[in-house]
Amino acid sequence: MRKRLFSALVVSVCTLSFTLPASATIHFEFVDMTADCTHYEIHVTGTTTTTVAVEYLACYVFSIEDEIVAEGCAAVTIPPNSSVNLVINEPWTALPCGAFTVTGGISLVPAKSTHPYFEFEFEPADLDCPCECEASLDAELIADCDGYAIKVTGSTEVVYRATYAISIGDEIVAQGTDEEIAANPAVDCILAGLWIVPPCGVFTVTGELSLTPPQGSSCPPFDFVFAPIDLDCPCDYDSPGTGTPGYWKNHPEAWPVEAEYLEVGCVVYTQADAVALMWEAGGNDKLHTMFNALVAAKLNVLIGNDPTCIADTIDAADVWMCVYGPIGEAIVTAGGKASPWRSGEPLYETLDAYNNGLLCAPSRDAMEAEE
């Protein structure tokens, strides 16, 4: 955000006096008013030769093209035979950007009708204030049989946060939250991912994207609903064979490049972190049991095994890990009717059967035996 500041100093000196009985006088001088793009300040001085304190209410107003942009009142008490120096310094609460002129004035209203009334008109203040935010962003959804990409272009002076959801039919198949769109006069950002379960056949991809500015920023939010994309993808699977958790943790070199970052139960793990967790002794913690089986199933799908019989179970196991995990922040044991494992165990058993080649994809061992 630009920090330059354009200010204008307006000075107007006036003296108004009112003679009271017994030669007592009340005397006010409007000394000056200053304004810049963030604050305004009014100085008022006064004196009295009265034998009692004098009370006034100083009320002011500022306008831009007949629209009031600031107003307020301040109490002024001048002790007997004394003086006062009133300073009103406030931030603007509603000030436009660009070049404009501020006008206004101040009235000094006495508490007693026997005391004189004073009124001062400010000389116009010309300001040229920078706009707090300049942002113009656009987005496009791209999709093919391998994955999706959201391309964000434009310019912004502040960091935006992106939240998106990609759907096939009525099912959300990919989503992202709190993705950063960095401040840049030439934004060219790609939010992309591969399908966890490669789609096949004829289907339609839809998506939505929300770009949110920082809290308190004057930058606008941007919301996009992308036009549907129709795809027709082959359903052939290489089916190289499934591997068990033991295979995958012992062969990190066999992990596909798409698994450099792997989302499991709402947490994104690097390959190294996922392998380390698979080697941990989980003991009675069923989160480790589910984690290992879920990672293996995802890897088996990513290398090209038939996912049709396991896709729904992978999604359900991910939700289960989101609710009861992650590892290290919670522990799930098998005992008790209220144990989350009662709903998790059937999912694990299906994952385990798939990883051992007992469902719609053969195991690695079976494939090697055929060779």
Rosetta blueprint (number, residue, H / E / L):
1 M L
2 R L
3 K L
4 R L
5 L L
6 F L
7 S L
8 A E
9 L E
10 V E
11 V E
12 S E
13 V E
14 C E
15 T E
16 L E
17 S E
18 F E
19 T E
20 L L
21 P H
22 A H
23 S H
24 A L
25 T E
26 I E
27 H E
28 F E
29 E E
30 F E
31 V E
32 D E
33 M E
34 T E
35 A E
36 D L
37 C L
38 T L
39 H E
40 Y E
41 E E
42 I E
43 H E
44 V E
45 T E
46 G E
47 T E
48 T E
49 T L
50 T L
51 T L
52 V L
53 A L
54 V E
55 E E
56 Y E
57 L E
58 A E
59 C E
60 Y E
61 V E
62 F E
63 S E
64 I E
65 E L
66 D L
67 E E
68 I E
69 V E
70 A E
71 E E
72 G E
73 C E
74 A E
75 A E
76 V E
77 T E
78 I E
79 P L
80 P L
81 N L
82 S L
83 S E
84 V E
85 N E
86 L E
87 V E
88 I E
89 N E
90 E E
91 P E
92 W L
93 T L
94 A L
95 L L
96 P L
97 C L
98 G E
99 A E
100 F E
101 T E
102 V E
103 T E
104 G E
105 G E
106 I E
107 S E
108 L E
109 V E
110 P E
111 A L
112 K L
113 S L
114 T L
115 H L
116 P L
117 Y L
118 F E
119 E E
120 F E
121 E E
122 F L
123 E L
124 P L
125 A E
126 D E
127 L E
128 D E
129 C E
130 P L
131 C L
132 E L
133 C L
134 E L
135 A E
136 S E
137 L E
138 D E
139 A E
140 E E
141 L E
142 I E
143 A E
144 D L
145 C L
146 D L
147 G E
148 Y E
149 A E
150 I E
151 K E
152 V E
153 T E
154 G E
155 S E
156 T E
157 E L
158 V L
159 V L
160 Y E
161 R E
162 A E
163 T E
164 Y E
165 A E
166 I E
167 S E
168 I E
169 G L
170 D L
171 E E
172 I E
173 V E
174 A E
175 Q E
176 G E
177 T E
178 D E
179 E E
180 E E
181 I E
182 A L
183 A L
184 N E
185 P E
186 A E
187 V E
188 D E
189 C E
190 I E
191 L E
192 A E
193 G E
194 L E
195 W L
196 I L
197 V L
198 P L
199 P L
200 C L
201 G E
202 V E
203 F E
204 T E
205 V E
206 T E
207 G E
208 E E
209 L E
210 S E
211 L E
212 T E
213 P L
214 P L
215 Q L
216 G L
217 S L
218 S L
219 C L
220 P L
221 P L
222 F E
223 D E
224 F E
225 V E
226 F L
227 A L
228 P L
229 I E
230 D E
231 L E
232 D E
233 C E
234 P L
235 C L
236 D L
237 Y L
238 D L
239 S L
240 P L
241 G L
242 T E
243 G L
244 T L
245 P H
246 G H
247 Y H
248 W H
249 K H
250 N H
251 H L
252 P H
253 E H
254 A H
255 W L
256 P L
257 V H
258 E H
259 A H
260 E H
261 Y E
262 L E
263 E E
264 V E
265 G L
266 C L
267 V E
268 V E
269 Y E
270 T E
271 Q H
272 A H
273 D H
274 A H
275 V H
276 A H
277 L H
278 M H
279 W H
280 E L
281 A L
282 G L
283 G L
284 N L
285 D L
286 K H
287 L H
288 H H
289 T H
290 M H
291 F H
292 N H
293 A H
294 L H
295 V H
296 A H
297 A H
298 K H
299 L H
300 N H
301 V H
302 L H
303 I L
304 G L
305 N L
306 D L
307 P L
308 T L
309 C L
310 I L
311 A H
312 D H
313 T H
314 I H
315 D H
316 A H
317 A H
318 D H
319 V H
320 W H
321 M H
322 C H
323 V H
324 Y H
325 G L
326 P L
327 I E
328 G L
329 E L
330 A E
331 I L
332 V L
333 T L
334 A L
335 G L
336 G L
337 K L
338 A L
339 S L
340 P L
341 W H
342 R H
343 S H
344 G H
345 E H
346 P H
347 L H
348 Y H
349 E H
350 T H
351 L H
352 D H
353 A H
354 Y H
355 N H
356 N L
357 G L
358 L L
359 L L
360 C L
361 A L
362 P L
363 S E
364 R H
365 D H
366 A H
367 M H
368 E H
369 A H
370 E H
371 E L
